[in-house]
Amino acid sequence: MAKEEIKKLIENSKKDLDASHDDFVKSIQNDLQSFKKKTLDKI
């Protein structure tokens, strides 16, 4: 039973990490787009 609990915890952790990674990637992409727009506005 302990193996099953550990397996479930690992799966949940993986899901959380994947979601955090996706959010991080989206945030970086948004920052990059914002930076590009600000740079073009200055030119």
C-alpha positions as CSV (number, residue, x, y, z in Angstrom):
1,M,0.0,0.0,0.0
2,A,2.8,2.4,0.7
3,K,4.1,1.9,-2.9
4,E,0.8,2.9,-4.3
5,E,0.7,6.1,-2.1
6,I,4.2,7.0,-3.2
7,K,3.3,6.3,-6.8
8,K,0.3,8.6,-6.5
9,L,2.3,11.4,-4.8
10,I,4.9,11.2,-7.6
11,E,2.2,11.4,-10.3
12,N,0.6,14.4,-8.6
13,S,4.0,16.1,-8.2
14,K,4.7,15.5,-11.9
15,K,1.4,17.1,-12.9
16,D,2.1,20.1,-10.6
17,L,5.6,20.5,-12.1
18,D,4.3,20.3,-15.7
19,A,1.6,22.9,-14.9
20,S,4.2,25.2,-13.3
21,H,6.6,24.7,-16.3
22,D,3.8,25.6,-18.7
23,D,2.9,28.7,-16.7
24,F,6.6,29.7,-16.6
25,V,7.0,29.3,-20.4
26,K,3.9,31.4,-21.1
27,S,5.2,34.1,-18.7
28,I,8.6,34.2,-20.5
29,Q,6.9,34.3,-23.9
30,N,4.6,37.2,-22.8
31,D,7.6,39.1,-21.3
32,L,9.5,38.6,-24.6
33,Q,6.5,39.9,-26.7
34,S,6.2,42.9,-24.4
35,F,9.9,43.6,-24.7
36,K,9.7,43.4,-28.5
37,K,6.7,45.7,-28.6
38,K,8.4,48.3,-26.3
39,T,11.6,48.1,-28.4
40,L,9.7,48.6,-31.6
41,D,7.8,51.5,-30.1
42,K,11.1,53.2,-29.2
43,I,12.4,53.0,-32.7
